[in-house]
Amino acid sequence: MYQAPREVMARRTANELLDRHGIDKYPVQPDWLAAQEEVEVVEQSGFPIHCFGAFSLEGGKPRIFVSDACPSRGLRRFTLGHELGHALIDGHTERLVWTGAFALSEGHFRGSKDPVEVEADHFASELLLPTRWAKPFVEAATPGVASIRNLAQQFDTSLPCAAVRFTNLSPEPVIIVLSNGLSIEWVTRSEPFEGVPWIRLRGVKGEWAPPGCATRHLADRREDIVAGAERTGMSYLCEWFPGAPKDLLVDEEAVGLGTYGRVLTVLYCPEIPDADELYEQDSMENSPQDWRDALRGYHLG
């Protein structure tokens, strides 16, 4: 899979940190690594909504603040890894803060971000789920919530963090969707979808989960999301991505993320055509009517 130079650099910095301190087993302990790098970690209250970490320089020394309201241990660990990335990735301190100032960070993998925040996400995911150890797990696993949950448990991460990393490393055609209510917050996909026009060019961020799908059924019940309930089903990929082949079925698994309030969805396409065939189909067919078009004037309550 293609990786931008800055992503490569961020991941290399994470691996250099692991090697520098002789880390040879997982789960990795970011608190301990921060202490070894003389980066102070402070638990803090009063963060703005959806913000769980901050980075500052005080007297020229890096300092990390982590919200005491993180909704899960996994999110706290990712937040700490993200802020540690700001302290260690070349150029971040100069680009983010000046003495006494704070740089706030939102929850992991949220929407469009400053490149500096994206790099810190890559650093954190590589630090907590190093390729050297996570890739064998992923390559041996069948895509789905159970495999992602196992990965999260083995490496002590949140489900969203494990899901994104699973997708980064999987040779299978997998798409991960994170929803808040019925609205899709972000989407990521595995390498088999690389270069597919209707995945790359027509994103679904801010759109609604398709009617009748497992994700939508779960999103309608807040109490089930908080309880971590799961739903399964099948749908057509064109319901999620207008322009996708009309007959391409996907296995759908959705799980509630507790008090974080989101729904994580795994779309697995075991029968996906190869990239050249998908491109040819996309070029020959007119884009189908998007079911959302009739609802553009309405507001989700």
Buried (B, 14 or more C-beta within 10 A) or exposed (E): EEEEEBBEBBBEBBBEBBEEBEBEEBBBBBBEBBEEBEBEBEEBEEBEEEBBBBBBBEEEEBBBBBBEBBBBEBBBBBBBBBBBBBBBBEEBBEEBBEEEEEBBBBBBBBEEBEEBBBBBBBBBBBBBBBBEBBBEBBEEBEBBBBBBBBBBEBBBBBBBBBBBBBBBBBEBBBBBBBBBBBBBBBBBBBBBBEEBEBBEEBEBEEBBBBEEBBBBBBBEEEEBBBEEBBBEBEBBBBBBBBBBBEEBEBBBBBBBBBEBBBBBBBBBBEEBBEBEEBBEBBEEEEEBEBEBEEEEEEEEE
